[in-house]
Amino acid sequence: MNRQARLQALSEFLQKRRAQLMPQTVGLPAGTRRRTPGLRREEVAQLAGVSTTWYTWLEQGRDIQVSASVLDCVASALLLTTDERKYLFSLAMESTGSFAPALERTLEIRPSLQRILQELRYCPTIVTDRRFRIVGWNDAATRVFLDFNALPAEDRNLIRLLFERKDFRRLAVNWEHFALDFLAIFRAYYGRYVEDEWYSGFLSEMRESYPDFDSLWERSRVSLAPEMLIEFRHAAAGKMLFQLTSLQVQGEDDLRCSIYTPAADTTTETKLRKLLDSPHE
């Protein structure tokens, strides 16, 4: 992400978060004659202990000096979560500490991780990199989602597939919430790797290609591990409930392992076992 794009992302994030907070939530009187939702800029500045002018410049994405201590006050004023604080710091402070080399090469997961995928026989599991390219999966994932083996490597981007493939849109009972949770993770990566211009290009491509992407992207929050209980309506197996657990795989490629565990006290695992025992279509 170049400097201008980084500051624009910072501006959009601060404006959106301010609009989400009601005065009474932060201990301020509700008052009257509010023409816009959420807090006013001067109220955020008051809560953070900074001048209204400085906060206005920060929210406008101006190229100003910021310190960690002042940013921490802004984060507290806006009631940011831990992941949102990291996102704010990544965008506001020019630091290349989280920058990683370009990922133009084809990633190959280690045999030990591949073994883990196969051992998770009744838990559909997908491994993605920091750009959400799908680099590993098990048989259960191909039976529940789609056959990733049949896709060219360049088409295996999970965010793009969520919007592109009717398979995903039909599968998730509440597809919009399903997509928003993955966009929350993607936004966390977007803020972390602030120097990788691939993200800006990808977002532009998604906005141009899929009409509903932009509104969902603007609504998405920031979370590296959102809690997700997902209901699927599978064409062959019917209703299935999964709890998603996201695990970070340590290493320079920053891989994420997304494990869909059949929900307890449901028939999901039984249905999944039958699905896996049936022949591939």
Secondary structure, 3 states (H helix, E strand, C coil): CCHHHHHHHHHHHHHHHHHHCCHHHHCCCCCCCCCCCCCCHHHHHHHHCCCHHHHHHHHCCCCCCCCHHHHHHHHHHCCCCHHHHHHHHHHHCCCCCCCCCCCCCCCCCCHHHHHHHHHCCCCCEEEECCCCEEEEECHHHHHHCCCHHHCCHHHCEHHHHHHHCHHHHHHECCHHHHHHHHHHHHHHHHHHCCCCCHHHHHHHHHHHHCCCHHHHHHHCCCCCCCCEEEEEEECCCEEEEEEEEEEEECCCCCEEEEEEEECCCCCHHHHHHHHHHCCCC
